[in-house]
């Protein structure tokens, strides 16, 4: 029961924020896919080289 409350409370108090986070995550992954095919990967190449 406490677990259910922990899961339910963020949903009832921040449903919009959760939806925004999901949309942002989807947009980022989508932009990453589009960027890779359009030659945007010089940015991701730089980050992979630095790590």
HELIX and SHEET records of a PDB file:
HELIX    1   1 UNK A    2  UNK A   13  1                                  12    
HELIX    2   2 UNK A   15  UNK A   37  1                                  23    
HELIX    3   3 UNK A   41  UNK A   50  1                                  10    
END                                                                             
